[in-house]
Amino acid sequence: MTRPKLQVALDILELHRAAQIAREAVAGGADWIEVGTPLIKSEGMAAVRELREAFPDHEIVADMKIADTGTMEVEMAARAGASIVCVLADADDTVIAESVRAARLYGVRIMADLINVADPVRRAQELEGLGVDIVNAHVGIDQQMIGKSSVDLLRSIAGEVSIPLAVAGGLDASTAAQAVAAGADIVIVGGWIVKARDVEGSAQKIRAALDDPSLVPPEKKSLDEEIRALLTAVSAPNVTDAMHRKGAMNGLFPLTMGVKAVGPAVTVQTFGGDWAKPVEAIDLCRPGDILVINNDGRTEIAPWGELATHSAKNQGISGVVIDGAVRDVDDIRAMKYPLFARACVPNAGEAKGFGEINAEITCCGQQVRPGDWIIADESGAVVIPKERAYEVARRALEVKKMEDRVREEIERGSTLAQVQELYKWEKR
Ligand SMILES: O=C(CO)[C@H](O)[C@H](O)COP(=O)(O)O
């Protein structure tokens, strides 16, 4: 078997960052350099030209995602220096045939991207018949966020065509290894390399996984475990960024610094500091849950204190969020327990038992249903609707990775405005 190629996808907007990121990826073992669709949309063929100049001996892949005017677009990319040009597999056969003809004339290859194709096996075989050189089992970035797997797509077409197979879509070292085991000849990695703080190191990890897939054990986690692992790796600000700035609870402060809570919500509505329902709810929580309490918006009477915190901690509850007041602050701080509230007062209410457990509540301006995911850290708490928890957690990780790389570039001497080309991208 020939050594699988590693194609790094430069899915960024700023051309001034592209060559440096590519250099680091190549130093880490990337063979092919993809001028990603966002970069092409942002900078056009100038991006292809610049990368060809910087890398005269590498395959330069122009991810044009051609849907029409095959000849014109293939010519444009080939003249700019691309050696492989990407078309959408879903494009009409006339577009594919024209792209292939133009590619032959310019001595470049055509890679067809199976994104969104209804019958990938049949289409891959048709593409091979039309003269396409490589088919790419690609699950798009937005589709990845809802859990679609490019490796599953690859498995479905492996052995069905005899042209080389590429795979793309959210791959990391573990899934890249699975892709090689499933028959990938070209493994395309974008975010996991180009958004990494250490681009070279990340590329090296992928390269090692491609060279010996057996070294990387496949990860087996339940959906909830995956959501928890993803949210544990990111911050509350990353999550609200991933939700288009939505989901943040207003007015909370963390009782203890340096702690963080992640978990599905158990909700409690109580009234006037009545602490019976909040305390009873502790017994219903599973380890890892977060108790979210609405004290009817009242901050002059506390439904929660130190003994309840002890009980919650023993139960393995990840944290407590209170739209209202808390007391025994010194003791809770000494426990280093993740508790978030709107006020501290010394007085509790009575345990009369008014209220409800696991009803939909409002907490600090946000609707919270039982099972919605909460992430709370020193910046505050964010609620994530349960149906979107995996997607939002995945998107939050993308936000974090992007920030990690931007931080690295700032540390190397750039400014935030420069890295992100803020003046250029101001809204007109
Ligand atoms: O073509 C693409 C998006 O349309 C990407 O280049 C491809 O999905 C690889 O990037 P990532 O590893 O971040 O998914």
PDBQT file of the ligand as one rigid body, heavy atoms in Angstrom, charges set to zero:
ROOT
HETATM    1  O1  LIG A 501     -13.974  21.455   2.386  1.00  0.00    +0.000 OA
HETATM    2  C1  LIG A 501     -14.040  21.770   3.547  1.00  0.00    +0.000 C 
HETATM    3  C2  LIG A 501     -15.230  22.465   4.062  1.00  0.00    +0.000 C 
HETATM    4  O2  LIG A 501     -16.244  22.567   3.091  1.00  0.00    +0.000 OA
HETATM    5  C3  LIG A 501     -12.889  21.496   4.483  1.00  0.00    +0.000 C 
HETATM    6  O3  LIG A 501     -11.726  21.850   3.837  1.00  0.00    +0.000 OA
HETATM    7  C4  LIG A 501     -12.827  20.049   4.884  1.00  0.00    +0.000 C 
HETATM    8  O4  LIG A 501     -14.025  19.698   5.533  1.00  0.00    +0.000 OA
HETATM    9  C5  LIG A 501     -11.665  19.814   5.855  1.00  0.00    +0.000 C 
HETATM   10  O5  LIG A 501     -11.774  20.660   6.966  1.00  0.00    +0.000 OA
HETATM   11  P1  LIG A 501     -12.157  20.110   8.439  1.00  0.00    +0.000 P 
HETATM   12  O6  LIG A 501     -11.127  19.091   8.804  1.00  0.00    +0.000 OA
HETATM   13  O7  LIG A 501     -12.108  21.328   9.322  1.00  0.00    +0.000 OA
HETATM   14  O8  LIG A 501     -13.545  19.528   8.309  1.00  0.00    +0.000 OA
ENDROOT
TORSDOF 0
